[in-house]
Amino acid sequence: MDITGNTIFIPGATSGIGLALAVALHDRGNTVIVGGRRTELLEQIAAEHPGIDIVRIDTADADSIRTASAAVIERHPELNVLVAMAGIMRVEDWRDPARFLATAEATVTTNLLGPIRLIAAFVEHLQTRPDATIMTVSSGLAFTPLAVTPSYNATKAAIHMLSESIRLQLAGTSVRVQELEPPAVRTGLMPGQEESPVALPLDAFVAEVMQLIETQPEATELQVERVKFLRYGEARGDYAQVVAALNSSDPHGKAEVAEPVTAP
């Protein structure tokens, strides 16, 4: 993905990483369309950031995805980048199905079915563009599990393998697949995460991601240094220690381990 000159749709971008990335990409000369469920937040974003377009979309609802995608393509036929950003992260207790099943189902619907449906809605159009990108969003927890969020971990692991697989299928087309792998970032994804001392500040994370996009436009995985501790534990041979360190760092699941480690 080039750093500028794109038309980019980012559903699930009314707050947190999605919104910060949308603003940063808009500031670099891209046309950006932000999607979300809450109309008042969308209108606020449009007012505060002139030039950013908005569309209402609920990525947990298949009909909403179909309606919104058609509207985006009609208004922006030059669209060449989809960033499947929306996701939820909730604590689950798998010792009692009454305390996890509904949450697990909602997590799979939002974090896995949502991106699958989004890609299905846009992939045909993206193949008509001369230079297009699908950016998926997984997590460091796709590679090292946080005990209190089993379904979140599983959906992000699925997004990683989905990204690897569709990249193979889209080889030879104009569409590249990039996977963004955040560590814990100071956002409202989990209660208390915005104040977590071991989570990466949001502005620092987005600045590093923008640098990666600019300097590594052909990268298949966008990895800030902070996430490599989790991403490469198995490859380094210290996976058990990484799992132990992650799960001793924050019993409430509000943060990931902070040590940056160079990838092998």
Secondary structure, 3 states (H helix, E strand, C coil): CCCCCCEEEEECCCCHHHHHHHHHHHHCCCEEEEEECCHHHHHHHHHHCCCCEEEECCCCCHHHHHHHHHHHHHHCCCCCEEEECCCCCCCCCCCCHHHCHHHHHHHHHHHHHHHHHHHHHHHHHHCCCCCEEEEEECCHHHCCCCCCCHHHHHHHHHHHHHHHHHHHHHCCCCEEEEEECCCCECCCCCCCHHHCCCCECHHHHHHHHHHHHHHCCCCCEECCHHHHHHHCHHHHCCHHHHHHHHHHHCCCCCCCCCCCCCCC
